[in-house]
Amino acid sequence: MPYEAEPMDEVDPVCKMEVDPEQAHDLGLETEHGGVRYVFCSKACRAAFVAEPARYAGVEERPAL
């Protein structure tokens, strides 16, 4: 049987908690900003990000050109 890697967790940009992206998607705990998809651990973190995306979508998270 071939090895199947576990999906990689992503990091909530608000609280820095690891988040399962599939579960975040299923619960509606994701949003897009600047062409990048972000996932969240809770509705509160998603709401904080949506209210102030520039505060949490830091330069270090953008892909290099």
Secondary structure as UniProt FT lines:
FT   STRAND          10..11
FT   TURN            13..15
FT   STRAND          18..19
FT   HELIX           21..26
FT   TURN            27..28
FT   STRAND          30..33
FT   TURN            34..35
FT   STRAND          36..39
FT   HELIX           43..51
FT   HELIX           53..56
FT   HELIX           59..61
//
